[in-house]
């Protein structure tokens, strides 16, 4: 078994580096470093992300490229079903 050390002349034992840090400091430092890495990665890929988003929100192209805009026959037939509500009884 180990004997307790006698500390003469007021000398205190040296604590290790990890023991001197306040609790949670290492966790906070690692979290902030990870957050910084994410910000740097997103900053470098910002152009590609913006291009992908603009393609996602772009309106779909029409199927017929050569047809004029006002030509209804180029778009195909439109089928409409009209349902008239019954007359309300008073």
C-alpha positions in Angstrom: 0.0 0.0 0.0 1.1 3.5 -0.6 1.9 5.8 2.3 0.6 9.4 2.3 3.3 11.8 1.3 4.6 14.3 3.7 4.6 17.8 2.2 7.4 19.8 3.8 7.8 23.5 3.7 4.3 24.2 2.4 4.8 22.5 -0.9 1.6 21.3 -2.5 1.5 18.5 -5.0 1.2 19.5 -8.6 -2.2 18.7 -10.1 -2.3 17.4 -13.6 -3.4 19.7 -16.5 -6.8 18.1 -16.9 -7.4 18.3 -13.1 -6.8 22.1 -13.1 -9.4 22.9 -15.8 -12.9 23.8 -14.6 -15.6 21.2 -15.3 -17.1 21.4 -18.8 -14.4 23.5 -20.3 -13.0 20.7 -22.5 -16.6 19.9 -23.7 -17.2 23.5 -24.5 -13.9 23.8 -26.4 -14.6 20.7 -28.4 -18.1 21.8 -29.2 -17.0 25.2 -30.4 -14.2 23.7 -32.5 -16.8 21.4 -34.2 -19.1 24.3 -34.8 -16.3 26.3 -36.3 -15.5 23.4 -38.6 -19.1 23.2 -39.7 -19.2 26.9 -40.5 -16.0 26.7 -42.5 -17.3 23.7 -44.5 -20.6 25.4 -45.3 -18.8 28.6 -46.3 -16.7 26.8 -48.8 -19.7 24.9 -50.2 -22.0 27.9 -50.3 -21.8 28.3 -54.1 -22.8 24.7 -54.7 -25.6 24.8 -52.2 -27.0 28.0 -53.7 -26.9 26.4 -57.2 -28.7 23.4 -56.0 -31.3 25.4 -54.2 -32.0 27.6 -57.3 -32.5 24.5 -59.4 -34.8 23.1 -56.9 -37.1 26.2 -56.8 -37.0 26.8 -60.5 -40.4 26.4 -62.4 -40.6 23.2 -64.5 -40.0 23.7 -68.2 -42.9 23.2 -70.5 -43.1 20.0 -72.6 -43.4 21.7 -75.9 -40.5 24.0 -76.5 -41.4 25.5 -79.9 -45.1 26.3 -79.2 -46.1 30.0 -78.6 -47.3 30.9 -75.1 -50.9 31.7 -76.1 -51.5 28.6 -78.2 -53.9 26.4 -76.1 -53.7 23.5 -78.6 -50.0 23.1 -78.0 -50.6 22.3 -74.3 -53.2 19.6 -75.0 -56.8 19.2 -74.3 -58.3 20.6 -71.0 -60.9 18.5 -69.3 -63.2 20.3 -67.0 -66.0 18.9 -64.9 -68.6 21.5 -63.8 -70.8 20.6 -60.9 -73.6 22.9 -60.1 -74.8 22.9 -56.5 -78.5 22.1 -55.9 -80.8 25.0 -55.2 -81.0 25.6 -51.5 -84.4 25.0 -50.0 -86.0 27.8 -48.1 
